[in-house]
Amino acid sequence: MRGLSSLLVLSLLVLSCGAGNKQIKQAEPLVIQDDLDRESLRQAVQQSLEYLAKVPGDRIMAERPRKITAREAKESLLSFLEVINLWGEPAKLAQAIRTRFDLVPSAVDQADRDILVTGYYRPLIEGSLTQTAAYRFPIYRKPDELIELAGGKSGPYLSRYEIDALGRLRGKGYEIAWVKDPVQLFFLHIQGSGVIRLENGRTLQLNFAASNGRPYTSIGKILIDEGKLRAEEVSAARLRKYLRERPEERERLFMRNERYVFFRFVESGPLGSLNIPLTPGRSVAADASYFPPGGLGFLTSRQPLLDRAGNLAGWRPFSRFVLVQDAGAAIRGPRRLDLYFGGGDEAGGPAGFMNSRGQLYFLLRKKTGAE
């Protein structure tokens, strides 16, 4: 069954957290409609529970939209697994959500609740485990001398210019694969994970291992600022086209983004920042300083519709339950969210165009005990 059989219009209690953590309750009508299937949701919830099982229950997972402990996040997920057994009975599901959960908006003030939702995916790249004349652009593993700081963050280490232009890592044995296309390699760094397909057809999963700890800079923004692209036309597909048509500009643009990603092979993937598998359409990347890792949310936004040629043809509103299971260098602050679309070109097309406003509410089990 794809999605709910009807709209669930709930007068849910949406919590707004005011000064001094005082909660002001107000009834707001909210339409709950999930456009994906129940099993993908169940799978994503189980992955978050696997992560939270390793976290002390009293650990504060987020300060916003209010303080949330690991125990509270875990109990909310366990309660939600019971609720989605009513997936095929919308009226009962609505009642169960109304009874068991508070929906907490991502920001205190109504004016701050709009968030920017972008998309990411896992690219498929032709590669080789040995360097050849055709496969000459290296993918590096984490260097032995790279220092990781508290919280798993790295750096600062060598810049992209020092690594790629000056070859400061060349010949040290850190290469784990080579690719043909420098543009694909650059976008692999942006996505943070991918799949290498060897000439014999074998595929290998690549996952983020570390970064050089330097800042991420959007080349799309650079081209907009330089007047070479209009803001409304910027997408991953448009940037790839620009870079392939103007090879003389590639190195200059690549080097403006100092952030460099190192990879590792994994058995299955991709793995998000919580080291659990991501679920297409359900997993989102967010700033862990604001949103609870592993937490359950309800997202409303709109997603791109593409024609057969892969061009943007329009937009479709969507809403669904999502789990915070990843992070990203460009996903900072309480008003940013990155939605994982899946792997390959089929996912890469819409992910590249995804850039829309939305709202996010966290589902937290009521503390009153009323069920």
N, C-alpha and C positions, 0 to 999 in steps of 0.2 A: 504493500500500500504506500503510495507516494503522498506524503503530507497528511494533514487532517482532513476529514471528510467535509468539514464546514468551518466557518469562522467561529472563533470563540471570543465573543465580546464580553470582557470581564470588567466589572467595577472593582478592580483590584486596589488594595491599599499600597500605594507607592510611597516609600519613605523618603523624606528629605532630611538630611542631617544638617542641623543648624549649628550655631556657635556653641562651643563647649560640648559637642557631641549630642546635644539635645535633639530628639527626633520629633519632627512635626509631621503628623499624619494627615494626608488628604486623599480623598477618593478621586481617582482619575480613571475614565474609561480607557481601556487598553485592549486592542485587538490582538489576540494571540493566534498566530497562524504559522505553522512550520511547513516550509515548502520542500523539505527533504524527507527521507524515510526514517522510521524508528530505529532500525538496526544500526545505522551509521551513528545515530545519537547514543544508543546504548554502548557501542564500541568506544566512542570518545569519552563517555563518562567513566567507563571501566579503566581507561588509560589514566585519567586524572586520579582515580582512586588508588591506582598502583603507585603513582608518585606520592600522594598524600600519606600513604601508609608508612612511608619512610621519614615523615616529618613529625617532630614532636607536636603533640596536640595543642600546647599552649603558645606555640610560635605565632607571632603576628605576621600574617601573610600580606596584608595591605593596610595602609592608613586611610585610603580612599576607595570607594565613596564613604566608608567609615572603617573603623578597626574590625578586621576579620581574622579570626584565628584559624589554624589548620584544622582543629577539631570541628569548628563551625562549618568550614567548607566541606569537610568530609561528611558530616551528618546531613548536610543539605543534599549532597550527591546521592547518598544512600536512600534518603527519603524520595528523591526525584526518581530513582530507579523503580520504586514502588508505584509512583504516580503514572509513569509511562506505560504501565500495564493496561491502563484505560485508554490507550491511544485511539482505538476504534470507536470509543464512546465519548464524543466531544463534550456533552453536557456534564457527564461525570468527571471527566478530566478537568473541565473548568472549575467545578466545585472543589475538586481535590487541590488544585493549585491555589484557589482562593483561600482554602482552609489552612493549608500547610505552609505557604510561603509568603514572605514579603518580597516585593520587587523594588530593589534599591537602585535609583538612577545613578549614572556614572559621575554626576556632578551635583553639588548642592544647589546652585542657582540654575533656574530654568534656562537662562540665556547661555549657559556654558555646557548644556547637554548635547548639543550637536557635535558629533565627532567626524573626522575625516576617515573614511574607510577605503583602503587600497587593497591590492591583491598580490599574491606571490604564488610561485609554483616550482616544480622540480624539473629543470630542463633535461633533455636527452641530447648528448653530445657524442659525436664520433671521436674515438680516441685510441691510444696505443699505450702499452706498458713499456715500450722502448722508443727511444728517440730516433726519428728518421728524417729525411729531407722534407717529407710531407707533414709529419707530426713533430713540430719543433717548438711548440709553446707549452711550457711546463706547468703542471699542477703540483704544488708543493705541500708536503706534510708540515706539521708544526715543527719549527726548528728547535733543536735541543737547548739553545741558549736563550730562547724566548722566555721572559719572566712573566708569570701570571700573578696578578694582584689578588687581593681579597675579593671574594664574590665571583671568582673565575674570570675576571677581566684581565686583559693582557696589555702590556706595553708601558710607554710607547716604544716601538721597535722600528726597524727599517721602514722607510716609506715605500710606496709603490714605485716611485722613480728609482730609488736605490736598488730595489729588487729586480724590476723588469728592465729598466734602461741601463743601469750600471752593472747588472748581473752579480750583485753581491752574494747571492745564494748559489750561484751556478757552480756545479761540480762538487758540491758538499754532500751529495747523496740524499738530499731532501726531496728530490723529484719522485713522485709516485705514479705519474702518468703524463702523457703529452697529447695535445689536441692540434687540429689543423687551423682552427678559426679563432683569431684573437678576440673577435667581437663576441662569439659564444662564450669564450673563457671569461671575459669581463662581466657578462651577465650571470655567469655561474657564481662569480664572487658576490654579486648583488643578491641573488636568490639564497645563497648559503648552503645549498645542497643540490644534488643532481645525479644523473645516471650516465655512465660512460659505456658506449657500445663499441666493442672491439671489432676488428675486421672479420673475425670468425663468427660474429653474431652474439658472442657472450656479452652479458651486461654486468656491470659492477656498480654498486651503490656508493655514492660519495656523500659524506656528511661534514658539516662544519666541525672543525677541531679547535680553532683559535683564530684570533685576528692580531694584527700588529698594534692594536690599541690607538690607532690614529683616527681622526674624524672622517665621517662619511660625507661626501659632497655629491649632490645630484648633477649629472651632466645635462639632464633635461632643463634644470633651472639655469645652468650656465648658458645654454643655447637660447633660452627665452630672454635672459638678461642681455645677450648680445644681439637680439633681434633677428636671430636666424630661424627660430621656430615660434609659432604662436602657442600660448598656453593651452588653448582648447584642442590643439592637434597633437600634443605630446602624449605618447604612449610608448610602451616597450617596443612594439612593432615599428613605430615611426622612428624611434631612436636607432634601431638596428639598421633600418633603411638608410638613414642619414649617414651613419658611420661607414656603411659599405659603399655608398656613393662618393664619399669624400675620405678616402684612406689617408690623405695627407693631413687630416685633422685628428686622426685617431689618437696618436700618442699624446698630443697636447691635451686632449680632453680626458683621456684615461689618467694621465698623471695628476690632473686637478683633483681627482678623488684619491686621497692618500691612503684610505682604508684598504687593507689587503687581507684576504681570508686564506687560511690554511685548512686543508681537508684531511679526512681519514676515510678508509673503507669501512663499511658496516655491512652486516649480513642482510638486514632489512631496513627500510627507511621510507621517508626521511624521519630523523629523530629531531624533535624540537629542543628548545633550551632546557626542558625538564628531563631530557634524555628518554622520552617516551615517543612512540610512533604518532605521527600526525594523521588526522582523518580529514579527507577532502570535504570542504564545505562546512566542517564543524570546528576545526582548530583555528584559533586566531593568535596572532602575535600582538603583544601589548607591553607597555612599560610596567615592569614588576614593581617599580617604586609607587605605582598608583593602583594597579589592578591585581587581585589575588591570583598568583600562579595556581593553575588547576581549577580555578573557579568557574562556575556555571553562569552564563548570561543569556539574555534574550536580545537579539540584534535585529533592528529594522533598518533597511537601506534600499538601494536599488543597484542592479547589476547590469552590465552591458550585454546587448544582443548583437551578434555578428552575422553578417551574410556569408554566403558560400565562399567568397573570396577572402574572408577574414577581416573585412572592414566593419567598422562600427555602424550598426543599422538602427540602434535605438536603445532604450533602457526599460528594464522591468523591475517594479518594486518587489522586494522579497523580505521575509522575516523568518527567523529560525533561532533555535537554541544553539549556543556555541560554547566552547571551552577555551579558557586562556591557557595555552600549552606551548607558547613559543615567545621569542623576543626578537628584536631587530635593531640594528644600529640607527636606522632612520625612523624607528617607531618610538618617539619620545613624548612624554607628557600625557596628561589625562584626556586629550582630545584626538588621539591617533589610534588606529586599529588596522591590522593587516590580516586579510582573510586568505587562508590556504585553499587553493583551487585544485590541487592534485598534480599529476605528473604528465609530461609530454606536451606536444603542440596543442592538443585539444584543450588542455587546461591553460596553457601559456597565452593563448589568444585573448580570452576574456580577462585573465589575470592582469595582462598588460594594459588593458583599457580601464580596469576598475579604479575609479577615483570619484567617490560620491559621498555625500553627507549621510549620516545615520544617527541612530540613538542606541544606547546599550543600557540594559537593566540587569542587575545581578539578582539571582534567585537565592534567597537565604531562608532556611527553615525558621519558622516563627519560634521565638523563645517562650511564648506563653504556654506551649504544650497543647494548645487546641488543635485537634486533628479530626 
